[in-house]
Amino acid sequence: MTIDETKPTDQILVAEIPAYIREGRKEINDNSAGITGPQGIQGEDGNTGPQGPQGIQGVTGSDGAIGPQGPAGAAGDDVYGVTTYEITAAMVTLVVGVQLQDVLYEVIHLTAGAAEIIADITNGTDGQIKVFLFEDTNVSFRDGTKVLGRLYLNQLPALGLFEPIVDDILALVNVGGDGGGINHGYWKELYRTLAVK
């Protein structure tokens, strides 16, 4: 079936509309019958976390039958985490696997007892995402270069400080890290959300 570029028009008779709409629906259904839902993610360690979402129900085919449901997957332990952490005095480095979880996506509620500046995050793995929610004004992040687990922030002046206030959010993604402590890569800013109230 080819798509008729002249349809729909405001000049078409109502009696003609159902014919080509039915043709289009049949073509779409024939091409997409049996599409399965997304697989859940399983941890690299073989352990599985809570049950993943159900697969998407199959598309109704031209014969009126519904295609097979997609499989449900299991979420791995190394996919998502939430951490609450208070920076200690004179700490300039956060370490994945120590202060931060070794997971693909982590939300970190961050505080400090006094003014502290974080300059790098080590032991990161390429693609890991860390989302920092600042719960006080004591923690700052220093912009750096693209090496040694440094924070590569999207701001000027280069090598300056990001000094968040309460409820600011900063999301970073690791680029090039091997997770083994040899090549830390660097942490590129994905986005920041500044609190306005």
Contact map, one row per residue, 1 for C-alpha under 8 A:
11100000000000000000000000100000000000000000000000000000000000000000000000000000000000000000000000000000000000000000000000000000000000000000000000000000000000000000000000000000000000000000000000000
11110000000000000000000000000000000000000000000000000000000000000000000000000000000000000000000000000000000000000000000000000000000000000000000000000000000000000000000000000000000000000000000000000
11111000000000000000000000000000000000000000000000000000000000000000000000000000000000000000000000000000000000000000000000000000000000000000000000000000000000000000000000000000000000000000000000000
01111110000000000000000000000000000000000000000000000000000000000000000000000000000000000000000000000000000000000000000000000000000000000000000000000000000000000000000000000000000000000000000000000
00111110000000000000000000000000000000000000000000000000000000000000000000000000000000000000000000000000000000000000000000000000000000000000000000000000000000000000000000000000000000000000000000000
00011111100000000000000000000000000000000000000000000000000000000000000000000000000000000000000000000000000000000000000000000000000000000000000000000000000000000000000000000000000000000000000000000
00011111100000000000000000000000000000000000000000000000000000000000000000000000000000000000000000000000000000000000000000000000000000000000000000000000000000000000000000000000000000000000000000000
00000111110100000000000000000000000000000000000000000000000000000000000000000000000000000000000000000000000000000000000000000000000000000000000000000000000000000000000000000000000000000000000000000
00000111111100000000000000000000000000000000000000000000000000000000000000000000000000000000000000000000000000000000000000000000000000000000000000000000000000000000000000000000000000000000000000000
00000001111100000000000000000000000000000000000000000000000000000000000000000000000000000000000000000000000000000000000000000000000000000000000000000000000000000000000000000000000000000000000000000
00000000111110000000000000000000000000000000000000000000000000000000000000000000000000000000000000000000000000000000000000000000000000000000000000000000000000000000000000000000000000000000000000000
00000001111111011000000000000000000000000000000000000000000000000000000000000000000000000000000000000000000000000000000000000000000000000000000000000000000000000000000000000000000000000000000000000
00000000001111111000000000000000000000000000000000000000000000000000000000000000000000000000000000000000000000000000000000000000000000000000000000000000000000000000000000000000000000000000000000000
00000000000111111100000000000000000000000000000000000000000000000000000000000000000000000000000000000000000000000000000000000000000000000000000000000000000000000000000000000000000000000000000000000
00000000000011111100000000000000000000000000000000000000000000000000000000000000000000000000000000000000000000000000000000000000000000000000000000000000000000000000000000000000000000000000000000000
00000000000111111111000000000000000000000000000000000000000000000000000000000000000000000000000000000000000000000000000000000000000000000000000000000000000000000000000000000000000000000000000000000
00000000000111111111100000000000000000000000000000000000000000000000000000000000000000000000000000000000000000000000000000000000000000000000000000000000000000000000000000000000000000000000000000000
00000000000001111111110000000000000000000000000000000000000000000000000000000000000000000000000000000000000000000000000000000000000000000000000000000000000000000000000000000000000000000000000000000
00000000000000011111111000000000000000000000000000000000000000000000000000000000000000000000000000000000000000000000000000000000000000000000000000000000000000000000000000000000000000000000000000000
00000000000000011111111100000000000000000000000000000000000000000000000000000000000000000000000000000000000000000000000000000000000000000000000000000000000000000000000000000000000000000000000000000
00000000000000001111111110000000000000000000000000000000000000000000000000000000000000000000000000000000000000000000000000000000000000000000000000000000000000000000000000000000000000000000000000000
00000000000000000111111111000000000000000000000000000000000000000000000000000000000000000000000000000000000000000000000000000000000000000000000000000000000000000000000000000000000000000000000000000
00000000000000000011111111100000000000000000000000000000000000000000000000000000000000000000000000000000000000000000000000000000000000000000000000000000000000000000000000000000000000000000000000000
00000000000000000001111111110000000000000000000000000000000000000000000000000000000000000000000000000000000000000000000000000000000000000000000000000000000000000000000000000000000000000000000000000
00000000000000000000111111111000000000000000000000000000000001000000000000000000000000000000000000000000000000000000000000000000000000000000000000000000000000000000000000000000000000000000000000000
00000000000000000000011111111100000000000000000000000000000011000000000000000000000000000000000000000000000000000000000000000000000000000000000000000000000000000000000000000000000000000000000000000
10000000000000000000001111111110000000000000000000000000000000000000000000000000000000000000000000000000000000000000000000000000000000000000000000000000000000000000000000000000000000000000000000000
00000000000000000000000111111111000000000000000000000000000000000000000000000000000000000000000000000000000000000000000000000000000000000000000000000000000000000000000000000000000000000000000000000
00000000000000000000000011111111100000000000000000000000001111000000000000000000000000000000000000000000000000000000000000000000000000000000000000000000000000000000000000000000000000000000000000000
00000000000000000000000001111111100000000000000000000000000011000000000000000000000000000000000000000000000000000000000000000000000000000000000000000000000000000000000000000000000000000000000000000
00000000000000000000000000111111100000000000000000000000000000000000000000000000000000000000000000000000000000000000000000000000000000000000000000000000000000000000000000000000000000000000000000000
00000000000000000000000000011111111000000000000000000000001010000000000000000000000000000000000000000000000000000000000000000000000000000000000000000000000000000000000000000000000000000000000000000
00000000000000000000000000001111111000000000000000000000011110000110000000000000000000000000000000000000000000000000000000000000000000000000000000000000000000000000000000000000000000000000000000000
00000000000000000000000000000001111100000000000000000000011000000111100000000000000000000000000000000000000000000000000000000000000000000000000000000000000000000000000000000000000000000000000000000
00000000000000000000000000000001111110000000000000000000011000000011010000000000000000000000000000000000000000000000000000000000000000000000000000000000000000000000000000000000000000000000000000000
00000000000000000000000000000000011111000000000000000011110000000001111000000000000000000000000000000000000000000000000000000000000000000000000000000000000000000000000000000000000000000000000000000
00000000000000000000000000000000001111100000000000000111110000000000111100000000000000000000000000000000000000000000000000000000000000000000000000000000000000000000000000000000000000000000000000000
00000000000000000000000000000000000111110000000000000011000000000000011110000000000000000000000000000000000000000000000000000000000000000000000000000000000000000000000000000000000000000000000000000
00000000000000000000000000000000000011111000000000000010000000000000011110000000000000000000000000000000000000000000000000000000000000000000000000000000000000000000000000000000000000000000000000000
00000000000000000000000000000000000001111100000000011000000000000000000111100000000000000000000000000000000000000000000000000000000000000000000000000000000000000000000000000000000000000000000000000
00000000000000000000000000000000000000111110000000010000000000000000000011110010000000000000000000000000000000000000000000000000000000000000000000000000000000000000000000000000000000000000000000000
00000000000000000000000000000000000000011111011110000000000000000000000011111000000000000000000000000000000000000000000000000000000000000000000000000000000000000000000000000000000000000000000000000
00000000000000000000000000000000000000001111111100000000000000000000000000111110000000000000000000000000000000000000000000000000000000000000000000000000000000000000000000000000000000000000000000000
00000000000000000000000000000000000000000111111000000000000000000000000000010100000000000000000000000000000000000000000000000000000000000000000000000000000000000000000000000000000000000000000000000
00000000000000000000000000000000000000000011111000000000000000000000000000000000000000000000000000000000000000000000000000000000000000000000000000000000000000000000000000000000000000000000000000000
00000000000000000000000000000000000000000111111100000000000000000000000000010000000000000000000000000000000000000000000000000000000000000000000000000000000000000000000000000000000000000000000000000
00000000000000000000000000000000000000000111111110000000000000000000000000011000000000000000000000000000000000000000000000000000000000000000000000000000000000000000000000000000000000000000000000000
00000000000000000000000000000000000000000110011111000000000000000000000001111000000000000000000000000000000000000000000000000000000000000000000000000000000000000000000000000000000000000000000000000
00000000000000000000000000000000000000000100001111100000000000000000000001111000000000000000000000000000000000000000000000000000000000000000000000000000000000000000000000000000000000000000000000000
00000000000000000000000000000000000000000000000111110000000000000000000001110000000000000000000000000000000000000000000000000000000000000000000000000000000000000000000000000000000000000000000000000
00000000000000000000000000000000000000000000000011111000000000000000000111100000000000000000000000000000000000000000000000000000000000000000000000000000000000000000000000000000000000000000000000000
00000000000000000000000000000000000000011000000001111100000000000000000111100000000000000000000000000000000000000000000000000000000000000000000000000000000000000000000000000000000000000000000000000
00000000000000000000000000000000000000010000000000111110000000000000000110000000000000000000000000000000000000000000000000000000000000000000000000000000000000000000000000000000000000000000000000000
00000000000000000000000000000000000010000000000000011111000000000000011110000000000000000000000000000000000000000000000000000000000000000000000000000000000000000000000000000000000000000000000000000
00000000000000000000000000000000000111100000000000001111100000000000111110000000000000000000000000000000000000000000000000000000000000000000000000000000000000000000000000000000000000000000000000000
00000000000000000000000000000000000111000000000000000111110000000000110000000000000000000000000000000000000000000000000000000000000000000000000000000000000000000000000000000000000000000000000000000
00000000000000000000000000000000000110000000000000000011111000000111110000000000000000000000000000000000000000000000000000000000000000000000000000000000000000000000000000000000000000000000000000000
00000000000000000000000000000000111110000000000000000001111100000111110000000000000000000000000000000000000000000000000000000000000000000000000000000000000000000000000000000000000000000000000000000
00000000000000000000000000001001111000000000000000000000111110000110000000000000000000000000000000000000000000000000000000000000000000000000000000000000000000000000000000000000000000000000000000000
00000000000000000000000000001000100000000000000000000000011111111110000000000000000000000000000000000000000000000000000000000000000000000000000000000000000000000000000000000000000000000000000000000
00000000000000000000000001001101100000000000000000000000001111111110000000000000000000000000000000000000000000000000000000000000000000000000000000000000000000000000000000000000000000000000000000000
00000000000000000000000011001100000000000000000000000000000111111000000000000000000000000000000000000000000000000000000000000000000000000000000000000000000000000000000000000000000000000000000000000
00000000000000000000000000000000000000000000000000000000000111111000000000000000000000000000000000000000000000000000000000000000000000000000000000000000000000000000000000000000000000000000000000000
00000000000000000000000000000000000000000000000000000000000111111100000000000000000000000000000000000000000000000000000000000000000000000000000000000000000000000000000000000000000000000000000000000
00000000000000000000000000000000000000000000000000000000000111111110000000000000000000000000000000000000000000000000000000000000000000000000000000000000000000000000000000000000000000000000000000000
00000000000000000000000000000000110000000000000000000000111110011111000000000000000000000000000000000000000000000000000000000000000000000000000000000000000000000000000000000000000000000000000000000
00000000000000000000000000000000111000000000000000000000111110001111100000000000000000000000000000000000000000000000000000000000000000000000000000000000000000000000000000000000000000000000000000000
00000000000000000000000000000000011100000000000000000000110000000111110000000000000000000000000000000000000000000000000000000000000000000000000000000000000000000000000000000000000000000000000000000
00000000000000000000000000000000010110000000000000000011110000000011111000000000000000000000000000000000000000000000000000000000000000000000000000000000000000000000000000000000000000000000000000000
00000000000000000000000000000000001111100000000000000111110000000001111100000000000000000000000000000000000000000000000000000000000000000000000000000000000000000000000000000000000000000000000000000
00000000000000000000000000000000000111100000000000000110000000000000111110000000000000000000000000000000000000000000000000000000000000000000000000000000000000000000000000000000000000000000000000000
00000000000000000000000000000000000011110000000000111110000000000000011111000000000000000000000000000000000000000000000000000000000000000000000000000000000000000000000000000000000000000000000000000
00000000000000000000000000000000000001111100000000111110000000000000001111100000000000000000000000000000000000000000000000000000000000000000000000000000000000000000000000000000000000000000000000000
00000000000000000000000000000000000000011100000111110000000000000000000111110000000000000000000000000000000000000000000000000000000000000000000000000000000000000000000000000000000000000000000000000
00000000000000000000000000000000000000011110000111110000000000000000000011111010000000000000000000000000000000000000000000000000000000000000000000000000000000000000000000000000000000000000000000000
00000000000000000000000000000000000000001111011111000000000000000000000001111110000000000000000000000000000000000000000000000000000000000000000000000000000000000000000000000000000000000000000000000
00000000000000000000000000000000000000000110001110000000000000000000000000111111000000000000000000000010000000000000000000000000000000000000000000000000000000000000000000000000000000000000000000000
00000000000000000000000000000000000000000011000000000000000000000000000000011111100000000000000000000111000000000000000000000000000000000000000000000000000000000000000000000000000000000000000000000
00000000000000000000000000000000000000001010000000000000000000000000000000111111100000000000000000000011100000000000000000000000000000000000000000000000000000000000000000000000000000000000000000000
00000000000000000000000000000000000000000000000000000000000000000000000000001111110000000000000000000011110000000000000000000000000000000000000000000000000000000000000000000000000000000000000000000
00000000000000000000000000000000000000000000000000000000000000000000000000000111111000000000000000001010111000000000000000000000000000000000000000000000000000000000000000000000000000000000000000000
00000000000000000000000000000000000000000000000000000000000000000000000000000001111100000000000000000000011110000000000000000000000000000000000000000000000000000000000000000000000000000000000000000
00000000000000000000000000000000000000000000000000000000000000000000000000000000111110000000000000011000011110000000000000000000000000000000000000000000000000000000000000000000000000000000000000000
00000000000000000000000000000000000000000000000000000000000000000000000000000000011111000000000000000000000111000000000000000000000000000000000000000000000000000000000000000000000000000000000000000
00000000000000000000000000000000000000000000000000000000000000000000000000000000001111100000000000100000000111100000000000000000000000000000000000000000000000000000000000000000000000000000000000000
00000000000000000000000000000000000000000000000000000000000000000000000000000000000111110000000000000000000001111000000000000000000000000000000000000000000000000000000000000000000000000000000000000
00000000000000000000000000000000000000000000000000000000000000000000000000000000000011111010000000000000000001111001000000000000000000000010000000000000000000000000000000000000000000000000000000000
00000000000000000000000000000000000000000000000000000000000000000000000000000000000001111110000000000000000000011000000000000000000000000000000000000000000000000000000000000000000000000000000000000
00000000000000000000000000000000000000000000000000000000000000000000000000000000000000111110000000000000000000001101000000000000000000000000000000000000000000000000000000000000000000000000000000000
00000000000000000000000000000000000000000000000000000000000000000000000000000000000000011111000000000000000000000001000000000000000000000000000000000000000000000000000000000000000000000000000000000
00000000000000000000000000000000000000000000000000000000000000000000000000000000000000111111110000000000000000000001110000000000000000000000000000000000000000000000000000000000000000000000000000000
00000000000000000000000000000000000000000000000000000000000000000000000000000000000000000111110000000000000000000001111100000000000000000000000000000000000000000000000000000000000000000000000000000
00000000000000000000000000000000000000000000000000000000000000000000000000000000000000000011111000000000000000000000011111000000000000000000000000000000000000000000000000000000000000000000000000000
00000000000000000000000000000000000000000000000000000000000000000000000000000000000000000011111101110000000000000000010111000000000000000000000000000000000000000000000000000000000000000000000000000
00000000000000000000000000000000000000000000000000000000000000000000000000000000000000000000111111110000000000000000000011110000000000000000000000000000000000000000000000000000000000000000000000000
00000000000000000000000000000000000000000000000000000000000000000000000000000000000000000000011111111100000000000000000011110000000000000000000000000000000000000000000000000000000000000000000000000
00000000000000000000000000000000000000000000000000000000000000000000000000000000000000000000001111111100000000000000000000100000000000000000000000000000000000000000000000000000000000000000000000000
00000000000000000000000000000000000000000000000000000000000000000000000000000000000000000000011111111000000000000000000000000000000000000000000000000000000000000000000000000000000000000000000000000
00000000000000000000000000000000000000000000000000000000000000000000000000000000000010000000011111111000000000000000000000000000000000000000000000000000000000000000000000000000000000000000000000000
00000000000000000000000000000000000000000000000000000000000000000000000000000000001000000000011111111100000100000000000000000000000000000000000000000000000000000000000000000000000000000000000000000
00000000000000000000000000000000000000000000000000000000000000000000000000000000101000000000000111111110010000000000000000000000000000000000000000000000000000000000000000000000000000000000000000000
00000000000000000000000000000000000000000000000000000000000000000000000000000100000000000000000110011111000000000000000000010000000000000000000000000000000000000000000000000000000000000000000000000
00000000000000000000000000000000000000000000000000000000000000000000000000001111100000000000000000001111110000000000000000000001000000000000000000000000000000000000000000000000000000000000000000000
00000000000000000000000000000000000000000000000000000000000000000000000000000111000000000000000000000111110000000000000000000011100000000000000000000000000000000000000000000000000000000000000000000
00000000000000000000000000000000000000000000000000000000000000000000000000000011100000000000000000000011111000000000000000000001111000000000000000000000000000000000000000000000000000000000000000000
00000000000000000000000000000000000000000000000000000000000000000000000000000001111000000000000000001011111100000000000000000000111000000000000000000000000000000000000000000000000000000000000000000
00000000000000000000000000000000000000000000000000000000000000000000000000000000111000000000000000000000111110000000000000000000011110000000000000000000000000000000000000000000000000000000000000000
00000000000000000000000000000000000000000000000000000000000000000000000000000000011110000000000000010000011111000000000000000000011110000000000000000000000000000000000000000000000000000000000000000
00000000000000000000000000000000000000000000000000000000000000000000000000000000011110000000000000000000001111100000000000000000000111100000000000000000000000000000000000000000000000000000000000000
00000000000000000000000000000000000000000000000000000000000000000000000000000000000111100000000000000000000111110000000000000000000111110010000000000000000000000000000000000000000000000000000000000
00000000000000000000000000000000000000000000000000000000000000000000000000000000000011100000000000000000000011111000000000000000000001111110000000000000000000000000000000000000000000000000000000000
00000000000000000000000000000000000000000000000000000000000000000000000000000000000001110000000000000000000001111111000000000000000000010110000000000000000000000000000000000000000000000000000000000
00000000000000000000000000000000000000000000000000000000000000000000000000000000000001111000000000000000000000111110000000000000000000000100000000000000000000000000000000000000000000000000000000000
00000000000000000000000000000000000000000000000000000000000000000000000000000000000000001000000000000000000000011111000000000000000000000110000000000000000000000000000000000000000000000000000000000
00000000000000000000000000000000000000000000000000000000000000000000000000000000000000000000000000000000000000011111100000000000000000001111000000000000000000000000000000000000000000000000000000000
00000000000000000000000000000000000000000000000000000000000000000000000000000000000000101111000000000000000000010111110000000000000000000111000000000000000000000000000000000000000000000000000000000
00000000000000000000000000000000000000000000000000000000000000000000000000000000000000000011000000000000000000000011111000000000000000000011110000000000000000000000000000000000000000000000000000000
00000000000000000000000000000000000000000000000000000000000000000000000000000000000000000011110000000000000000000001111100000000000000000011110000000000000000000000000000000000000000000000000000000
00000000000000000000000000000000000000000000000000000000000000000000000000000000000000000001100000000000000000000000111110000000000000000000111100000110000000000000000000000000000000000000000000000
00000000000000000000000000000000000000000000000000000000000000000000000000000000000000000001110000000000000000000000011111000000000000000000010000011110000000000000000000000000000000000000000000000
00000000000000000000000000000000000000000000000000000000000000000000000000000000000000000000111100000000000000000000001111110000000000000000000000001110000000000000000000000000000000010110000000000
00000000000000000000000000000000000000000000000000000000000000000000000000000000000000000000111100000000000000000000000111110000000000000000000000011000000000000000000000000000000010010000000000000
00000000000000000000000000000000000000000000000000000000000000000000000000000000000000000000001110000000000000000000000011111000000000000000000000001000000000000000000000000000111111110000000000000
00000000000000000000000000000000000000000000000000000000000000000000000000000000000000000000001100000100000000000000000011111101000000000000000000001000000000000000000000000100111110011000000000000
00000000000000000000000000000000000000000000000000000000000000000000000000000000000000000000000000000000000000000000000000111111000000000000000000000000000000000000000000000111111000011000000000000
00000000000000000000000000000000000000000000000000000000000000000000000000000000000000000000000000000000000000000000000000011111000000000000000000000000000000000000000000001111111000001000000000000
00000000000000000000000000000000000000000000000000000000000000000000000000000000000000000000000000000001000000000000000000001111100000000000000000000000000000000000000000001111000000000000000000000
00000000000000000000000000000000000000000000000000000000000000000000000000000000000000000000000000000011100000000000000000011111110000000000000000000000000000000000000000001100000000000000000000000
00000000000000000000000000000000000000000000000000000000000000000000000000000000000000000000000000000001110000000000000000000011111000000000000000000000000000000000000000111100000000000000000000000
00000000000000000000000000000000000000000000000000000000000000000000000000000000000000000000000000000000111100000000000000000001111100000000000000000000000000000000000000111000000000000000000000000
00000000000000000000000000000000000000000000000000000000000000000000000000000000000000000000000000000000111100000000000000000000111110000000000000000000000000000000000011110000000000000000000000000
00000000000000000000000000000000000000000000000000000000000000000000000000000000000000000000000000000000001111000000000000000000011111000000000000000000000000000000000011100000000000000000000000000
00000000000000000000000000000000000000000000000000000000000000000000000000000000000000000000000000000000001111000000000000000000001111100000000000000000000000000000001111000000000000000000000000000
00000000000000000000000000000000000000000000000000000000000000000000000000000000000000000000000000000000000011100000000000000000000111111010000000000000000000000001111110000000000000000000000000000
00000000000000000000000000000000000000000000000000000000000000000000000000000000000000000000000000000000000011100000000000000000000011111000000000000000000000000000111000000000000000000000000000000
00000000000000000000000000000000000000000000000000000000000000000000000000000000000000000000000000000000000001110000000000000000000001111110000000000000000000000000111000000000000000000000000000000
00000000000000000000000000000000000000000000000000000000000000000000000000000000000000000000000000000000000000100010000000000000000001111111000000000000000000000011110000000000000000000000000000000
00000000000000000000000000000000000000000000000000000000000000000000000000000000000000000000000000000000000000111111000000000000000000011111000000000000000000000000000000000000000000000000000000000
00000000000000000000000000000000000000000000000000000000000000000000000000000000000000100000000000000000000001110111110000000000000001011111100000000000000000000011000000000000000000000000000000000
00000000000000000000000000000000000000000000000000000000000000000000000000000000000000000000000000000000000000000011110000000000000000001111110000000000000000001111000000000000000000000000000000000
00000000000000000000000000000000000000000000000000000000000000000000000000000000000000000000000000000000000000000000111000000000000000000011111000000010000000001110000000000000000000000000000000000
00000000000000000000000000000000000000000000000000000000000000000000000000000000000000000000000000000000000000000000111100000000000000000001111100000010000000111100000000000000000000000000000000000
00000000000000000000000000000000000000000000000000000000000000000000000000000000000000000000000000000000000000000000001000000000000000000000111110000111101001111100000000000000000000000000000000000
00000000000000000000000000000000000000000000000000000000000000000000000000000000000000000000000000000000000000000000001000000000000000000000011111000111100001100000000000000000000000000000000000000
00000000000000000000000000000000000000000000000000000000000000000000000000000000000000000000000000000000000000000000000000000000000000000000001111100111000000100000000000000000000000000100000000000
00000000000000000000000000000000000000000000000000000000000000000000000000000000000000000000000000000000000000000000000000000000000000000000000111111111000000000000000000000000000000001110000000000
00000000000000000000000000000000000000000000000000000000000000000000000000000000000000000000000000000000000000000000000000000000000000000000000011111100000000000000000000000000000000011100000000000
00000000000000000000000000000000000000000000000000000000000000000000000000000000000000000000000000000000000000000000000101000000000000000000000001111100000000000000000000000000000000111100000000000
00000000000000000000000000000000000000000000000000000000000000000000000000000000000000000000000000000000000000000000000111110000000000000000000001111110000000000000000000000000100000011110000000000
00000000000000000000000000000000000000000000000000000000000000000000000000000000000000000000000000000000000000000000001110000000000000000000001111111111000000000000000000000000000000001110000000000
00000000000000000000000000000000000000000000000000000000000000000000000000000000000000000000000000000000000000000000001110000000000000000000111111001111100000000000000000000000000000000111100000000
00000000000000000000000000000000000000000000000000000000000000000000000000000000000000000000000000000000000000000000000000000000000000000000001111000111110000000000000000000000000000000111100000000
00000000000000000000000000000000000000000000000000000000000000000000000000000000000000000000000000000000000000000000000000000000000000000000001100000011111000000000000000000000000000000001100000000
00000000000000000000000000000000000000000000000000000000000000000000000000000000000000000000000000000000000000000000000000000000000000000000000000000001111100000000000000000000000000000001100000000
00000000000000000000000000000000000000000000000000000000000000000000000000000000000000000000000000000000000000000000000000000000000000000000001000000000111111010000000000000000000000000000000000000
00000000000000000000000000000000000000000000000000000000000000000000000000000000000000000000000000000000000000000000000000000000000000000000000000000000011111110000000000000000000000000000000000000
00000000000000000000000000000000000000000000000000000000000000000000000000000000000000000000000000000000000000000000000000000000000000000000000000000000001111110000000000000000000000000000000000000
00000000000000000000000000000000000000000000000000000000000000000000000000000000000000000000000000000000000000000000000000000000000000000000001100000000001111110000000000000000000000000000000000000
00000000000000000000000000000000000000000000000000000000000000000000000000000000000000000000000000000000000000000000000000000000000000000000011110000000000111111000000000000000000000000000000000000
00000000000000000000000000000000000000000000000000000000000000000000000000000000000000000000000000000000000000000000000000000000000000000000011000000000001111111100000000000000000000000000000000000
00000000000000000000000000000000000000000000000000000000000000000000000000000000000000000000000000000000000000000000000000000000000000000001111000000000000000111110000000000000000000000000000000000
00000000000000000000000000000000000000000000000000000000000000000000000000000000000000000000000000000000000000000000000000000000000000000001111000000000000000011111000000000000000000000000000000000
00000000000000000000000000000000000000000000000000000000000000000000000000000000000000000000000000000000000000000000000000000000000000001011100000000000000000001111100000000000000000000000000000000
00000000000000000000000000000000000000000000000000000000000000000000000000000000000000000000000000000000000000000000000000000000000001001011000000000000000000000111110100000000000000000000000001000
00000000000000000000000000000000000000000000000000000000000000000000000000000000000000000000000000000000000000000000000000000000000001111000000000000000000000000011111100000000000000000000000001100
00000000000000000000000000000000000000000000000000000000000000000000000000000000000000000000000000000000000000000000000000000000000001111000000000000000000000000001111100000000000000000000000000100
00000000000000000000000000000000000000000000000000000000000000000000000000000000000000000000000000000000000000000000000000000000000011110000000000000000000000000000111110000000000000000000000001100
00000000000000000000000000000000000000000000000000000000000000000000000000000000000000000000000000000000000000000000000000000000000011000000000000000000000000000001111111000000000000000000000111100
00000000000000000000000000000000000000000000000000000000000000000000000000000000000000000000000000000000000000000000000000000000001111000000000000000000000000000000001111100000000000000000000111100
00000000000000000000000000000000000000000000000000000000000000000000000000000000000000000000000000000000000000000000000000000000001110000000000000000000000000000000000111110000000000000000111110000
00000000000000000000000000000000000000000000000000000000000000000000000000000000000000000000000000000000000000000000000000000000111100000000000000000000000000000000000011111000000000000000111100000
00000000000000000000000000000000000000000000000000000000000000000000000000000000000000000000000000000000000000000000000000000000111000000000000000000000000000000000000001111100000000000011111000000
00000000000000000000000000000000000000000000000000000000000000000000000000000000000000000000000000000000000000000000000000000111110000000000000000000000000000000000000000111110000000000011110000000
00000000000000000000000000000000000000000000000000000000000000000000000000000000000000000000000000000000000000000000000000011111100000000000000000000000000000000000000000011111100000001111000000000
00000000000000000000000000000000000000000000000000000000000000000000000000000000000000000000000000000000000000000000000000001110000000000000000000000000000000000000000000001111100000001111000000000
00000000000000000000000000000000000000000000000000000000000000000000000000000000000000000000000000000000000000000000000000001110000000000000000000000000000000000000000000000111110000111100000000000
00000000000000000000000000000000000000000000000000000000000000000000000000000000000000000000000000000000000000000000000000111100000000000000000000001000000000000000000000000111111000111100000000000
00000000000000000000000000000000000000000000000000000000000000000000000000000000000000000000000000000000000000000000000000111100000000000000000000000000000000000000000000000001111111111000000000000
00000000000000000000000000000000000000000000000000000000000000000000000000000000000000000000000000000000000000000000000000111100000000000000000000000000000000000000000000000000111111110000000000000
00000000000000000000000000000000000000000000000000000000000000000000000000000000000000000000000000000000000000000000000000110000000000000000000000000000000000000000000000000000011111110000000000000
00000000000000000000000000000000000000000000000000000000000000000000000000000000000000000000000000000000000000000000000001110000000000000000000000000000000000000000000000000000011111110000000000000
00000000000000000000000000000000000000000000000000000000000000000000000000000000000000000000000000000000000000000000000000100000000000000000000000000000000000000000000000000000011111110000000000000
00000000000000000000000000000000000000000000000000000000000000000000000000000000000000000000000000000000000000000000000000100000000000000000000000010000000000000000000000000001111111111000000000000
00000000000000000000000000000000000000000000000000000000000000000000000000000000000000000000000000000000000000000000000011111000000000000000000000111000000000000000000000000001111111111100000000000
00000000000000000000000000000000000000000000000000000000000000000000000000000000000000000000000000000000000000000000000000011100000000000000000001111100000000000000000000000111110000111110000000000
00000000000000000000000000000000000000000000000000000000000000000000000000000000000000000000000000000000000000000000000010000000000000000000000011111111000000000000000000000111100000011111000000000
00000000000000000000000000000000000000000000000000000000000000000000000000000000000000000000000000000000000000000000000010000000000000000000000001001111000000000000000000011110000000001111100000000
00000000000000000000000000000000000000000000000000000000000000000000000000000000000000000000000000000000000000000000000000000000000000000000000000000011110000000000000000011110000000000111110000000
00000000000000000000000000000000000000000000000000000000000000000000000000000000000000000000000000000000000000000000000000000000000000000000000000000011110000000000000001111000000000000011111100000
00000000000000000000000000000000000000000000000000000000000000000000000000000000000000000000000000000000000000000000000000000000000000000000000000000000000000000000000001111000000000000001111100000
00000000000000000000000000000000000000000000000000000000000000000000000000000000000000000000000000000000000000000000000000000000000000000000000000000000000000000000000001110000000000000000111110000
00000000000000000000000000000000000000000000000000000000000000000000000000000000000000000000000000000000000000000000000000000000000000000000000000000000000000000000000111100000000000000000111111000
00000000000000000000000000000000000000000000000000000000000000000000000000000000000000000000000000000000000000000000000000000000000000000000000000000000000000000000000111000000000000000000001111100
00000000000000000000000000000000000000000000000000000000000000000000000000000000000000000000000000000000000000000000000000000000000000000000000000000000000000000001101110000000000000000000000111110
00000000000000000000000000000000000000000000000000000000000000000000000000000000000000000000000000000000000000000000000000000000000000000000000000000000000000000000111110000000000000000000000011111
00000000000000000000000000000000000000000000000000000000000000000000000000000000000000000000000000000000000000000000000000000000000000000000000000000000000000000000000000000000000000000000000001111
00000000000000000000000000000000000000000000000000000000000000000000000000000000000000000000000000000000000000000000000000000000000000000000000000000000000000000000000000000000000000000000000000111
